[in-house]
Amino acid sequence: MDKITNFTRFKKTLNAKNTRVKVAVIQDAAKLMDKKACLQKVAELTKQAAEKGAKLVLFPEAFIPGYPRGLTFGTKIGSRSEEGKKDFARYWENAIELPGTDGDALEKIAKKNVVYLIIGVIERKAGFRGGTLYCTILYYSPTGELLGKHRKLKPTGSERLIWGEGDGSTLTVVETPFGKLGGLICWENYMPLARMAIYSRGVDIYVAPTADARESWQATIRHIALEGRCFVLSCNQFVTKKDYPKDLACSQELAKESEVLCRGGSAIIDPNGNYLAGPLFDKAGILFAELDISLIAKSRYDFDVVGHYARWDVFEFKIKNNSGKERF
């Protein structure tokens, strides 16, 4: 089936005015440092969501090849251990290479299931032996096209040991038949100016893949929904020790960690800050919700963060490195 026919079939499944769309948020565990197993899991879970009518499917932060919670990669101030370097090399080998066959596999999953596929990955640049990794969101269309990507602007805490920084060129918002789609990763969502960059592009469906399973994260995503008057899809992993390789060079670092490493907390929020699904804690699962896009215009009558509440006569806002061309 060619792209045009595929997308035509997709559009026919939407309601006439494209004012409602069913979405799915995947809460599950990656197989850490096993790219092949992660891709297989993405294919299986996307199929499950699509079979239940989802037109947009969101996966958590760093789902391929996993968020290495609890690991230090043998690093302390002034030194890195050989065991830690070995684990990092393994993590690098299992990162998504773009462009390349890894991206091709994700394109096929989106196209086969006729969904918008949004997924958190660890990205490496094609053609380099080793090098910087980036925590990235990828956006695929129902025709299998890579619509855009966003690299995390500021890795949090010790994430900075393993991931580089993105820039303003990847503050991505993409067009869909049911509204503009974009978002930020985990604690980027605490950066007011980063949020404003996404709001300023008219985002309607805001994705927030994360690794934050705290109760306080719920206040954050509800605030974003109210501030941006947009739908918010927050997506986290449910992870236990069994999802980790048993042969990590620094496996002893996990000895003091609890059996459940991340308890989830995925949720879907409407533009008035109300839960449509979730939060889901302490188990894997898929959250579904039908988004009524007409709620956005109704809610922005009260508050428009880039309109009548922006006060551009008082404030000035500018995004640097915003040519749309990736700098590195």
N, C-alpha and C positions, 0 to 999 in steps of 0.2 A: 504494500500500500504506500503510495507516495505521500509526501508531506502535505500537499494541498488537500487530498482526499481524507487523510487522517485528521487534519485539523477541522475540516468541514464536519466530519462525524462528531468530533469533540464539541463543536459549537452547537450542534443540533441537540445535544443532551442538556444544554443550559436552558433556562427558561427564556421566554421571548425577549424580555428587556434586560437580560443578564443581571438581574437584581438579587438573585440568590445563587449561592454556590456552596456545595458540600466540601468540607476540608477535613483532612486527617492529620493528626499529630502522633508520631511514632515514639513511644517510650520503650526502649529496649537497650540491650547491651551490645556494644561492639565486641568482636573477638580481637583483643588488643594485639597489635603488631602482626595481624594476619589479614592482609589486604584481600586476598582471594575469598576468605570466609566472610569478610565484611561485605564485599560486593554481592555475594550469594544471598546474604541476609537482607540487603537492600532490595534485591530482586523479589524475594519471597514476601517481605512485608509490604512493599509497594503493590504487589499483586493483590494481597489481602485487602488493602485499603481501597484499591480501584474496584474490586469486585463488590464492595459495599457502597459504591457510588461516589467516592471521593474524586474530585477534579484537581485538587491541590494536596500534595503530600509533603510534610515537613519532617526531616530527621534532625537529631541533636547536633550540638557542637562536636567537632572532631570525631564523627562516627566512623570515618575511615582514616587511619587504622586504630582509632580509639583515643580516649583522653587518659593519659598515663598517671592517674591519681595515685598518690602515695609514693611515687618514685622520685629519687633525687638525681638519677643518672650519675651518681658518684661525685657530685659537685659540692665543694665547700670553698669558701673564699680563698683564693690563691692556688687551687689545685683541682684537677679532675682525675678520677681513678680510671685505670684501664678497663675495669669491669663496666663502669658507667659509659665509657666511650663505646664499648661493645654493644650495650643496650641501645645507645643513641643511633649507632650505625644500623641496627636492626629496625628501629623506628623509622629512620630515613628510607631504608629500602622498601618499606611498606606504605610510604606516603603516596598520594596520588600524583602522577606525573602529567602535567599539562603543558602543551598539547600531547596527546598520545593515546594508547590503547585503553588506559584507565578511564579517561574522559569518554572515549567511544562506548565503553561498557555502560556508563551512566546514561549516555544519550539513548542507547537502545532500550534501557529500562523505562525511561520516560515515554519514549515513542510507543513501545509495545503496550504499555498500560494507558496511554493517552491521558497523561496527567502533567500538570506542572510539578516538577520534582525539585525540591529545595533541600540541600543537604550540606551539613558541616563536614569538612574534610581537612586533613593536613596535606598541604600542597607543596610539591617540589617543582623546580623549573626543569623542563626537558633539556637534555643535552649536557647536564652537569653531573660530574661524579662527586657526590657529596654537595654540601652547600646549605644555604639557609632554608628553613622550613617556614611555612606560613599557615596560620589558622584561618580558614577560608569558608565562606558560604558560596555554593554554586547554585545557579538558577537555570533549570532546563525547561524547555517548552514541551507541550504535548506532541510536537513534531520532531523532538529530539535535538533541538537547537540549543546550544549554550547561550543563553540570553545575557548573562553577566555574572560577575563574581565580586565578592567583597572580602578583602583581607583585613583581619583584625588590626585596628590601629594601635592598640596598646595591650600586649599580653600582660596578664596580671601576676604579680608576685614572681614566684619561681618559674612560671611559664616563660619568662623572659630568657631563661637558660636554653630553651629548646626552640622557640619561635621568634622570627623576626617581626618587624612592624610594617603594616600596610601604610598607604598614604591616601590623600584625597581623591586620587583618580579612580578608586574602587568603591566609593560611597554610592552604591548601586540602588536604583529603583527602576523596575521594568514594567512595561505596559501589559495588561491582560484584558480579556473581554469583560471582566467583572471588576476592574479597578487597578490601581497602581500597587505594586508589590515590592517591598524592600525591608531592610532591617539592619540590626547590629548584633554582635556576638557577645553574650555574657556580660561582663562588667563594663564593656563599652557603653552599655545602656545607662550607666551612671554618669556618663560624660554629657553634660547639657548641650554643648555645641555640636557634638556628634549627632545627638537626637535631632537638633534643629536642622542639621544638614539633610536628614532623611525627611523630616516634616516639610522642609522648604520645597521638596520635589513632589509634594502632593500625595504622599503614601496613604493608601486606604487599608491595606492588609500588611501589618507590620510583623515580621518574623523575628523571634528572639531565641535562637538556639543557645543553650547554656550548659554549664556544668555546676550551677548553683542550686543545691537542693534544700537550702534553708527556708524556713517559713517566711523570713523577711523578704525573700525574692518575690513572693506573691504581691507584696505592697508595691514593688517596683513595676511589675508588669501591669498592674491595675492603674498605677499612676500614668504610665505611658499611654494606655488606652484613653484615659481621661484627658491627658495633655494633648495628644495628637488627634483625639476624636476619631480613632481608627480601631479596627479589629487587631488584637494582638494574639499571636500564636507562639507560645513559649514551649520549648521542647528540650527535655533532659533525658539522660540515660538512667536506667536502673541497672546497677552493676554490682556483682559480687566477686569474690576472689577467684571463683571457678572460671570467670571470663578472662583471666590473665594466663599467659604462658607459664608453664611450670619450670621452664628452663631458663628464666631470665638470669643474667649474670649477677644482678643485684637483687635477687628474689628475697634475700633476707630482710630487705627494707620493708617488706609487707608484714613481717611477723607481728608487729604491734597494732596493725590496722584491724578494724572490725570486719566481720565476714561480709556485711553489706557496705560497699565502698561509696555508693551513691544511691540515694533512695528516690530520686526522681523529682516529682513536683510539676510535671507538665500540665498546661492549662490552655484554654481558649477563652478570650475575654472580648466582650462587645465594646463599642465606642463609649458606653456610659459606665464602664468599669465593672460590669456584671459578668459572672462566670457563665459561659455557655457549656463548658465541659471541664471536668477536673476541679481542683488539682488532684492528680493521681500520684499517690505515694506508695512505696514499699512493694511494688510489683511492676512487671512489664505489662504493656497493653497499648491499644490504639484508641485515642480520643477522636470522636467525630462531632462535627457541628455543622449546621446549615447557617451560613452567614447571610443576613438580610442587608444587602449593600445600601438600601434606601435609608438605613439608620444613620449613615455617615452624614448626609446632608442635614438631617433633622438635628443631630447632636452638634454640628458645627454652627447652627443658628445660635446656640448658646455661647459657644467658645470656638474661635478659630485661631490657632496658634501662629499661623503665618498670614492671617488676615486682620480682622478688626482688633485682635488682642496683640498683634505684633509690635505696634507703635514704631514703625520704621522712621518716623520723624524724630524719635528719641534714640533708637538703637541702630547699629549697622552690623551686618553679618556678611562674611565672605569666606568661601572655601578655597584654600590654596591647592595647588597641584591637581586641578580639577579639569584637565584637558580631556579626560576620558581615555587617555592613553597610559597604560601601565608603565611606570618609570623604570622597573627593574624586573 
